[in-house]
Structures are given as C-alpha cells and as structure tokens.
Amino acid sequence: IAADFADMPYEERFLRAEESDVRCPVAVSASLMRAEIEKTIHGKNTLGGVLEIVALNVPVGLGSFAQWDKRLEARLAMAVMSVQAIKGVEVGDAFANARLPGTQVQDAMRLSPLPRGEGAGVRAVTRHSNRAGGTEGGISNGQPIIIRAAMKPIATTLLPQPTVDLALGTESPTKYERSDFCPVPRAVPILEAMVAFVLADALIEKLGGDSMSEMKTRFEALRKARLEDLQMDNTPHVFWE
C-alpha cells in the first residue's frame, strides 16, 4: 500500500504522520494499512514496509568527498542499516534514478534571491528538484535529506514455519515466542534518532568548539550557498591574505 504525499508540505507531513497510529500522513492510505494489518493479525502473519525519514534545514557542507568513511550518505546508510530488521536503504530517489538517464536525474541549479532582510541583491544557489536526497559527493547540499529504509517482516509468526531443532537434530515447526505483527510504525522514531545522531556528529566535525556556546556562534555563521561566496572571479584566493 503506497501513500502519495509528494505534493504535501513537509511540516504538514510531519504533523499528520504524528497523529496517525500507522505513521502515514495520507488518511486514505492509513486506513488501508490498518485494514491490511488487521487481516495479517487474523492470518497469524507479519508485515514489513518502507519508512521515510526527512531532515530539514541541514546546512551545506556536512560530510566529506575525500574520505570514504566520512561521506555523509555512507554514515547515514550505516546508521539506518544498523537497526534490527532493516534490510535496505536509499538516499533520495536512488532506485528510481537508477532507471533514468542523467538528464532526468540531475538536480539543476538556479539563482534565487534571498528572503527580504537577508541582503538586497544577494542571490542564493538553489535547485529545481531534490532527487539526490540532500547529499552530493558525500556532502550535504542544503536541501532536505531524505532517507528511505526497507524493514522486513518479523520472522517470529503465530503461524508455524519449518525449521530444524538443533538439540534433537530433526526438522520441526517453529514455536511462537512473541513479535509485533507490523513493527514499521514503531521503527520511525528509532530511525529518526539514528539519523539525528549522524547529523549531529557531522555538525560537530564541521563547527568544532569545546562548548555549546562556541558551536552556536559558529552555527549562526553558516550561510546558504550564495553566488557571492564562491570566489570564482579568476583571482588568487589564499588563506594568508
């Protein structure tokens, strides 16, 4: 059961998802999910699903393009995959992008004026889309970071499954212990926490400092990518000037 919320603003998505017992922001899809879960319970089975985690207002420049173990999407993927029952992960529209030519995947750049009060005539580098999911070359690009994770159905089902009794050395059916029929909604805050840990760690690397007061000052100094900051005017730019 898929939920179409691509055109729904992020703040509205979050609010509706928090109000839903299945963590789905689309009421019709949420109702279908509940019905499917009830059907699965009566069938003595379990369900998995795909979770989407979004981080907003992530500053540009977290992560690294030079070190494999510092790439932001690699760290996010490792953190998400470390959660029990998570068997797959994608950043942005990764799997859909793999089936498209490059011209349909590129998040083209454009120049947009900054909001009033942030500098008259100053232009920000923004994007027409966010298929990359907020990271490029191992670094955050200022767009929402979008992570999707595939969670498998829990293996311990009420319906017995064939297995091997290692003590007796014989084939036998499984004995039910306990499990959630659909653990997907409960996994959402866990994955949110894992993503938050990674982003916080990357932010500390970016800002440095020995105290929150130092970090807050440096965080306030972080700006959106502006054309005026790129220093591509064909003149030398060295740190000792």
QUIZISUL-V26325 format. One record per pair of residues at least 24 apart in sequence whose C-alpha atoms are under 8 Angstrom apart, sorted by sequence separation. I is the first residue (numbers start at 1). J is the second residue. D is the distance in Angstrom with one decimal. If there is no record, write none. Layout:
I:J:D  I:J:D
This chain:
107:131:6.4  157:181:7.9  106:131:7.5  107:132:7.2  154:179:6.8  3:29:5.5  105:131:6.5  154:180:7.1  2:29:6.9  3:30:8.0  105:132:8.0  154:181:7.3  1:29:6.9  153:181:8.0  154:182:7.6  153:182:7.1  154:183:7.7  153:183:7.9  1:32:7.2  1:33:6.7  151:184:6.9  97:131:7.6  94:131:7.6  92:130:7.3  93:131:5.3  94:132:7.1  92:131:5.4  93:132:6.4  92:132:4.9  93:133:6.8  91:132:6.8  92:133:3.5  91:133:5.4  92:134:7.2  92:145:7.4  91:145:7.7  92:146:5.2  91:146:5.8  92:147:6.2  91:147:4.8  92:148:7.5  90:147:5.9  91:148:6.5  89:147:7.1  90:148:5.3  89:148:5.6  90:149:6.6  89:149:4.4  88:149:5.6  89:150:6.2  73:135:6.8  87:149:7.5  88:150:4.8  72:135:7.3  86:149:6.6  87:150:5.7  88:151:7.3  74:138:7.5  86:150:5.7  87:151:5.9  73:138:6.0  86:151:4.4  87:152:6.5  71:137:7.6  72:138:5.1  73:139:7.7  85:151:5.5  86:152:6.3  71:138:4.1  72:139:5.7  85:152:5.5  70:138:7.6  71:139:6.5  72:140:7.0  81:149:8.0  85:153:7.6  80:149:7.3  85:154:7.2  65:137:5.4  64:137:7.7  65:138:4.9  64:138:5.4  65:139:6.4  63:138:5.9  64:139:5.5  63:139:4.7  62:139:5.3  63:140:6.7  61:139:5.5  62:140:5.2  60:139:7.5  61:140:5.3  60:140:5.2  61:141:6.5  59:140:7.0  60:141:4.7  61:142:7.9  58:140:7.3  59:141:7.3  60:142:4.5  142:224:7.1  59:142:5.1  58:142:5.6  57:142:6.8  58:143:7.0  57:143:7.2  58:144:6.9  56:143:7.3  57:144:6.6  58:145:7.5  56:144:4.8  55:144:5.6  56:145:6.7  54:144:6.5  55:145:5.1  54:145:5.5  55:146:6.7  54:146:4.7  53:146:5.9  54:147:6.4  52:146:7.0  53:147:5.1  52:147:5.7  53:148:6.3  52:148:4.4  51:148:5.4  52:149:6.6  50:148:6.6  51:149:5.2  50:149:5.5  51:150:6.6  125:224:7.8  126:225:8.0  50:150:4.5  51:151:7.6  124:224:6.7  125:225:5.6  49:150:5.9  50:151:6.1  124:225:5.8  125:226:5.7  48:150:7.7  49:151:5.3  124:226:4.3  125:227:6.4  48:151:5.3  49:152:6.8  123:226:5.8  124:227:6.1  48:152:4.6  49:153:7.7  122:226:7.3  123:227:6.1  47:152:7.3  48:153:4.1  122:227:7.8  123:228:7.5  47:153:4.5  48:154:7.3  122:228:7.4  46:153:5.4  47:154:7.1  83:190:8.0  46:154:6.0  83:191:7.6  46:155:7.7  46:157:6.4  80:191:6.1  45:157:5.4  44:157:6.4  45:158:6.3  44:158:4.8  45:159:6.3  80:194:6.4  44:159:5.2  79:194:5.8  80:195:7.2  43:159:7.8  79:195:7.0  111:227:8.0  76:194:7.9  76:195:6.2  79:198:7.4  76:198:6.3  75:198:6.7  72:202:7.7  51:184:7.3  46:180:7.3  47:181:6.2  48:182:6.2  50:184:7.7  46:181:4.5  47:182:4.9  48:183:7.2  49:184:6.2  53:188:7.6  45:181:6.7  46:182:5.9  47:183:7.7  48:184:6.3  51:188:6.8  62:199:7.8  53:191:7.2  53:192:6.3  63:202:6.0  41:181:6.3  62:202:5.6  40:181:7.3  62:203:6.3  37:181:7.3  62:206:6.4  37:182:6.9  61:206:7.7  22:184:7.9  23:185:5.6  22:185:5.2  59:222:7.1  60:223:7.9  21:185:7.3  59:223:7.5  60:224:6.8  23:188:7.8  59:224:7.2  60:225:7.2
